[in-house]
Amino acid sequence: MEKNERSTTIPGKEKEVDIINIKGIEDIGYVQPDSILLNSLAPEENTQCQHGLYFQDGERRVDYILTYHIKKPSSSRSNRQSSRFTDNAFTRSLRRGTARLGRPPPPQPRVVPEVASQDHSMDYHEDDKRYRREEFEGNLRDMGLELEKDEDTKTPGVGFVKIHAPWHVLCREAEFMKLKMPTKKVYEVKQCSGVGAKINTLVNKATEPLHPNVEENRAQNVKHLSYAFSREKQHFNPSCCSLFQLLYEEWASYSVFYKYQPIGLVRKYFGEKIGLYFAWLGLYTQMLIPASLVGVIVFLYGCATVDNNIPSMEICHPRNNITMCPLCDRACNYWKLKEACGTARASHLFDNPATVFFSIFMALWAAMFMEHWKRRQMRLNYEWDLTGFEEEEVSDHPRAEYELCVMQKSLKKEHKTQKVLIAYSWVFTIGVTFAIVFGVILYRISITAALHMSNNPTTRSNVRLMVKTTAAIINLVVILILDEVYGAVARWLTVLEVPKTDKSFEERLIFKTFILKFVNAFTPIIYIAFFRGRLVGRPGSYLYVFESYRMEECAHGGCLMELCIQLSITMLGKQLIQNNLFEIGIPKLKKLIRYIKSKRRTFQEEEREKKLQRYETDHFLEPFAGLTPEYMEMIIQFGFVTLFVASFPLAPLFALLNNIIEIRLDAKKFVAELRRPVAARAKDIGIWYNLLRGVAKVAVIINAFVISFTSDFIPRLVYQYMYSPDGSMHGFVNHTMSYFNVSDFQDGKEPMDPHHLGYQVEMCRYKDYREPPWSNTPYVVSKEFWAVLAARLAFVIVFQNVVMLMSDIVDWLIPDIPKDISLQIHKEKILMVELFMKEEQGKMQFIDSMTPCDGKERNNHAPVARSRSIPHTYSHTHANNF
């Protein structure tokens, strides 16, 4: 049994509260995913279930629901008690809570041996769960919560425990957790002046139609001073309205896709942790707008200059009579270079000087995004009164599995075995990914040879396009399947490690899942970008796999076009299929299956027409599985946007279009498709920020290598400034190709139809920097190869250091805390000290008025009156005693 996490919020009169997040509750018979808060339904369904919002008395509101499977009890259940539950971590926390209230701990259960011996023939497991539930419910009552059971429902086999938290319990827990709440003390928020104020005013007026129609978005000149909740203080109780209605209309609707999100309402309804996710997603989507605009401009620049691109013009020239060597053995024939005209023109759309600028821009964009998020996060911490919040200690308590392993005598031996097993598992999973990539390579090689043997001229002329597209689709399907498999593998590996705390377990699970899914998604792309076409060899001495499969070559325009095709299909496919269709279809399908199964079991025809209560309706909703899948898909998308952006400048645009839908899709899913999750407090996005920074740093290096080694940017520069006779690009195509004497083909590797072009071919060309066959060192790499290689390596070093230096400058120039927030925090501290000094003086004046006017008595109180009271040392006990 794991440590429980207590999270109580007081949003107002409705008291839509988050009572207890029970982890490991399935051990006592409750179904953990069904331990739910009452979820709000759609407006048209809301009026049908009002009777399910309260206890039978119609006054006490249902704040939390526990569900469990109903089993037929044994005949001796009234004579036996279970003692196992009283020894776990949750019961110890309940005892500490009852001790804090001044109550004696619940009595220890007693085991009756005679009755226990009679129960061996019965279902001990289910019977034990029932009595452990009874003990658990008794402990909840000891904490002051009010419970009401409902087993006579229209959902067969499921019982419900309704929980109500009285106001005094909420106040007690809020005070114990030191939740910051607004007080009635207000102060004026100083507005900026000058040119900045005028610009802000204009921007606010221009974006006013984009703001949701909620109260929180209206400008306020005053702010309530917040302080840790105290039953002695006069806290401000804001007016309450239907949060769900506002969220449903102003957030979870596709008709408001162009508006900002009501993040404050999201936080009030779902808690800070989910609120931070949607705030981060909104900022990320907003930052994609300038990146998309620049990417579209770069793409349009390539379209506008394609007709003026000299290398592609030389390839497409009708007088071009360059004969190229076969692309495969035997089945492939000699071909003319002008047949690659379409590929060369298409490659220029993504391989032009503007892509270098765009790579630098995206690196700086990533740095600005990270800094902007830190500032946005700090502003939200201030607005949500989390500036002094530290992570809850409950996340640092040992997990039940860890405690169990510590108790075992063979822990050390098992730990060594687990380490070996984990290492082999990592090697196996990564090996599976590489094996699948290798299988796709063999598919491309074999299908290319097969299509070249076709009698259909249309098929032979479109071999490359067909092979590229089908291989990319196969990679996409494999990636989607392995994503699900690797998610389960990552959890299994994390469980084997037995992390000590829940926080450590979550971080290790996230890191493993990210590594496996990252490798799964980007391994095929990395192969095309950095390895394809470089492990080929040359005519007459090709590199073979299994002695029969010749390694594939890039098109004459380079592998950048193929990289773009693979990247676009993978990115768009994951976004369309995995992120959208799965998120919409699977929850609806599961909900429908659960509903149909429940009806088919024991529902009569007349009962089907009866309306379910609110908690019964929520029982059929999909359980909340955490934010890890939501963050993970966005982090992988961030990788697509930044890592290979030099080859696909339209990636930010497609990411923007996806995220506009993703925000409303996730909103609708959280509001109407999922059980309302238990609110959790957090002041940042945790390990996800570190993963973002890591991806941004790696993106700089990868883009440097893509520009240098995958594109023809460096060879063009080297030719223009070192080998061109007139400083232009004329002659570049001929400069990059070498000669091969067809008499040097290996036996059995020459084309089957050497006269395919209508004449006898003696010399063919291939793309490489090698000496011609008539030189003293035929087919040896030439000096041009080493000059280009040196330039490529120099570019990588310069590009990497310059861009990272510029990113560090951006990081240094932009402060993490906005200036206005820093000033307001400082002002609040001063006002808080003044407030407590004023209260202390008032108390001392009251004490002086109640004591005799004797000098001796006054002297006894004088030091107290002069003592300085500050918020974190203020004693509530002193005031209560008085």
Buried (B, 14 or more C-beta within 10 A) or exposed (E): BBBBBBBBBBBBEEBBBBBBBBBBBBBBBBBBBBBBBBBBBEEEBBEBBEEBBBBEEEEBBBBBBBBBEBBEBBEBBEEBBBEBBBEBBBBBBBBEBBEEEEEEBBEEBEEEEEBBEBBEEBEBEBBBBBBBBBBBBBBBEBBBBBBBEBEEBBBEEBBBBBBBBBEEBBBBBBBEBBBBBBBEBBBEBEEEEEEEEEEEEEEEEEEEEEBBEBEBBEEEEEBBBBBBBBEEBEBEEBEEBEBBEBBBBBBBBEEBEEBBBBBBBBBBBBBBBBBBBBBBBBBBBBBBEEBBEBBBEBBEBBEEBBEEBBBBBBBBEEEBEBBBBBBBBBBBBBBEBBBBBBBBBBBBBBBBBBBBEBBBBBBBBBBBBBBBBBBBBBBBBBBBBBBBBEEBEBBEBBBBBBBEBEEEEEEEEBEEEBEEEBEEBBEEBBEBBEEBBEEBBEBBBBBBBBBBEEEEEEBBEBBBEEBBBBBBEBBBEBBBEBBEEBBEBBBEBBBBBBBBBBBBBBBBBBBBBBBBBBBBBBBBBBBBBBEBBEEBEBBBEBEEEEEEBBBBBBBBBBBBBBBBBBBBBBBBBBBBEBBBEBBBEEBEEBBEEBBEEBBEEEBEEEEEEEEBBBBBBBBBBBBBEBBBBBBBBBBBBBBBBBBBBBBBBBBBBBBBBBBBBBBBBBBBBBBBBBBBBBBBBBBBBBBBBEBBEEBBBBBBBBBBBBBBBBBBBBBBBBBBEEEBEEEEBBBBBEBBBBBBBBEBBEEEBBBEEBEBEEEEBEBBBBBBBBBBBEEEEBBEBBEBBEBBBEBBEEBBEEBBEBBBEBBEEBBEEBEEBBEBBBEBBEBBEEBBBEBBEEBBEEBBEEBBEEEEEEEEEEEEEEEEBEEEBEEEEBEEEEEEEE
